[in-house]
């Protein structure tokens, strides 16, 4: 199932939290060789995890992490504005209608349905929080995945060649993602809506935006 959890609430789901950060270490440090910090527990954290982001997490039946993404509003601190301005010619991405998506992570044995579920989670955020675009940085390995899911972004900046290529993309709000993804997952919209509402515990109009530090 999908869970939507603010950073301040991760302690309520210790197994899900710990396996998410461990899977991030496996993907980003071990498999991709990124220069990220891994602690003594084998977990990968960075400074943006301290800003109370909103996580979209696929929880497996045993309570462990299957895949996840992290979201922050671009009206506050974001990775794209603090580390990747050279890719956008110094233009900052700042709008209450644009959220940054980072740390797209899949458990080592995750199936294709997990990627589809995370796409669904992102679409639900856009619909329920009236977000018009997501912005994110991605590398060459993600290009094929985005095309397969029919959700290629608008590339607004890029740099590097070959395996070193990296781009900044904008994903537009498009509700057509939802029925396609529901079909891939074999679930109904009612199920997706129930996952979303159960995570927040109240109606969409009362949900709070991620806090800006």
PLY file of the C-alpha trace (Angstrom):
ply
format ascii 1.0
element vertex 213
property float x
property float y
property float z
element edge 212
property int vertex1
property int vertex2
end_header
0.00 0.00 0.00
0.98 3.65 -0.36
1.69 5.76 2.68
2.18 9.54 2.77
4.27 10.45 5.80
5.84 13.70 6.96
9.37 13.45 8.24
8.23 14.44 11.73
5.96 11.38 11.76
8.40 8.74 10.52
9.05 7.62 14.11
5.53 6.15 14.13
6.66 3.65 11.46
10.12 2.52 12.65
10.45 -0.55 10.43
9.27 1.31 7.33
11.55 4.26 8.16
14.66 2.21 8.84
14.30 -0.02 5.78
13.72 3.05 3.59
16.95 4.71 4.69
18.85 1.41 4.36
17.50 0.86 0.87
18.57 4.40 0.00
22.11 3.55 1.10
22.10 0.41 -1.02
20.81 2.20 -4.12
22.69 5.48 -3.99
25.95 4.51 -2.29
26.52 0.85 -3.15
24.84 0.47 -6.53
25.16 3.94 -8.08
28.33 5.05 -6.31
27.01 8.48 -5.34
28.90 10.59 -2.82
26.32 10.31 -0.04
26.62 9.87 3.71
25.82 6.48 5.21
25.71 6.20 9.00
26.78 3.40 11.36
23.37 1.75 10.91
23.83 1.51 7.16
21.27 4.25 6.50
21.53 7.15 4.04
20.33 10.55 5.24
20.98 14.09 4.06
20.20 17.62 5.23
16.87 17.72 3.39
15.53 14.88 5.51
15.72 17.36 8.41
13.26 19.79 6.76
10.12 17.74 7.48
9.59 16.65 3.87
6.61 14.63 2.75
7.54 11.06 1.83
5.50 8.87 -0.49
6.34 5.28 0.43
5.26 1.92 -0.91
4.87 -0.33 2.14
5.09 -4.06 1.58
2.81 -6.52 3.41
5.53 -7.21 6.00
5.80 -3.50 6.83
9.09 -2.91 5.05
10.01 -0.36 2.39
9.39 -1.21 -1.25
10.06 2.20 -2.78
9.80 5.88 -1.98
10.11 9.52 -3.03
10.65 12.72 -1.04
8.87 16.04 -1.63
9.56 19.61 -0.52
7.89 22.87 -1.63
10.15 25.06 -3.75
9.19 28.06 -1.64
11.73 26.76 0.88
15.12 25.09 0.67
15.52 22.57 -2.14
18.30 20.54 -3.64
17.76 21.90 -7.15
18.19 25.51 -6.00
21.13 24.87 -3.69
23.18 22.40 -5.72
22.08 22.40 -9.35
21.68 26.05 -10.38
24.49 25.55 -12.88
22.10 23.33 -14.85
19.42 26.03 -15.06
21.77 28.93 -15.86
21.29 30.29 -12.37
17.49 30.44 -12.59
15.87 29.44 -9.30
12.74 27.28 -9.34
10.43 28.86 -6.76
6.64 28.64 -6.72
3.91 27.45 -4.33
2.62 25.42 -7.28
5.90 23.53 -7.80
7.28 20.90 -5.42
10.67 19.25 -5.65
10.84 15.46 -5.87
14.09 13.78 -4.79
15.48 10.46 -3.56
13.43 8.24 -5.87
14.41 4.86 -4.44
13.42 1.26 -5.01
14.15 -1.68 -2.72
16.69 -4.07 -4.31
14.01 -6.66 -5.08
11.19 -4.26 -5.96
8.93 -5.22 -8.84
7.70 -2.93 -11.60
4.48 -2.36 -9.72
6.37 -0.33 -7.12
7.46 2.27 -9.68
3.86 2.47 -10.92
2.62 2.90 -7.36
5.01 5.79 -6.73
3.84 7.47 -9.94
0.29 7.11 -8.62
1.32 8.63 -5.31
2.84 11.62 -7.05
-0.31 12.13 -9.10
-2.45 11.99 -5.94
-0.29 14.70 -4.37
-0.78 16.91 -7.40
-4.55 16.45 -7.38
-5.10 16.83 -3.65
-2.63 19.65 -2.98
-3.28 21.55 -6.24
0.36 21.21 -7.29
0.91 22.00 -10.97
4.46 20.73 -11.43
7.15 18.63 -9.81
10.78 19.52 -10.40
13.62 17.07 -10.03
17.12 16.16 -11.10
17.59 12.89 -12.95
20.30 10.95 -14.77
20.43 8.86 -17.92
19.26 5.67 -16.22
15.88 7.29 -15.50
15.18 8.45 -19.05
14.12 4.98 -20.22
11.96 4.48 -17.13
10.12 7.76 -17.63
9.48 6.96 -21.28
8.19 3.50 -20.37
5.74 5.10 -17.93
4.71 7.73 -20.51
5.77 10.50 -18.14
8.87 12.03 -19.68
9.54 15.47 -18.15
10.20 18.78 -19.83
13.97 19.17 -19.58
14.72 22.72 -18.46
18.46 22.29 -17.98
21.17 19.68 -18.43
24.89 19.08 -18.34
27.47 16.36 -18.88
27.82 13.61 -21.47
27.05 9.89 -21.54
26.82 8.33 -18.08
27.70 11.70 -16.59
24.66 13.40 -18.14
22.27 14.95 -15.64
19.13 16.95 -16.24
16.59 19.08 -14.41
13.03 18.23 -15.39
9.53 19.56 -14.85
6.60 17.15 -14.62
3.22 18.74 -15.32
0.00 17.92 -13.49
-1.79 15.40 -15.70
-4.66 13.35 -14.31
-4.39 10.93 -17.24
-1.54 9.31 -15.28
-4.04 8.07 -12.74
-6.29 5.65 -14.71
-3.28 4.28 -16.60
-1.40 3.64 -13.38
-4.43 2.19 -11.59
-4.71 -0.30 -14.43
-1.03 -1.25 -14.10
-1.52 -1.84 -10.39
-4.86 -3.60 -10.71
-6.57 -1.39 -8.13
-9.44 1.09 -8.14
-9.38 4.84 -7.59
-11.33 4.25 -4.41
-8.43 2.21 -3.04
-5.92 4.90 -3.97
-8.09 7.59 -2.40
-8.48 5.53 0.76
-4.69 5.15 1.07
-4.30 8.90 0.71
-7.03 9.83 3.17
-5.94 7.24 5.72
-2.46 8.75 5.73
-3.70 12.23 6.59
-6.72 11.39 8.68
-8.84 14.27 7.44
-10.33 15.79 4.33
-8.09 17.13 1.54
-9.09 20.75 2.16
-7.63 20.59 5.66
-4.33 18.89 4.83
-1.29 20.97 5.61
1.50 21.72 3.19
5.00 20.55 4.08
6.51 23.01 6.50
9.20 25.35 5.23
12.26 25.61 7.46
0 1
1 2
2 3
3 4
4 5
5 6
6 7
7 8
8 9
9 10
10 11
11 12
12 13
13 14
14 15
15 16
16 17
17 18
18 19
19 20
20 21
21 22
22 23
23 24
24 25
25 26
26 27
27 28
28 29
29 30
30 31
31 32
32 33
33 34
34 35
35 36
36 37
37 38
38 39
39 40
40 41
41 42
42 43
43 44
44 45
45 46
46 47
47 48
48 49
49 50
50 51
51 52
52 53
53 54
54 55
55 56
56 57
57 58
58 59
59 60
60 61
61 62
62 63
63 64
64 65
65 66
66 67
67 68
68 69
69 70
70 71
71 72
72 73
73 74
74 75
75 76
76 77
77 78
78 79
79 80
80 81
81 82
82 83
83 84
84 85
85 86
86 87
87 88
88 89
89 90
90 91
91 92
92 93
93 94
94 95
95 96
96 97
97 98
98 99
99 100
100 101
101 102
102 103
103 104
104 105
105 106
106 107
107 108
108 109
109 110
110 111
111 112
112 113
113 114
114 115
115 116
116 117
117 118
118 119
119 120
120 121
121 122
122 123
123 124
124 125
125 126
126 127
127 128
128 129
129 130
130 131
131 132
132 133
133 134
134 135
135 136
136 137
137 138
138 139
139 140
140 141
141 142
142 143
143 144
144 145
145 146
146 147
147 148
148 149
149 150
150 151
151 152
152 153
153 154
154 155
155 156
156 157
157 158
158 159
159 160
160 161
161 162
162 163
163 164
164 165
165 166
166 167
167 168
168 169
169 170
170 171
171 172
172 173
173 174
174 175
175 176
176 177
177 178
178 179
179 180
180 181
181 182
182 183
183 184
184 185
185 186
186 187
187 188
188 189
189 190
190 191
191 192
192 193
193 194
194 195
195 196
196 197
197 198
198 199
199 200
200 201
201 202
202 203
203 204
204 205
205 206
206 207
207 208
208 209
209 210
210 211
211 212
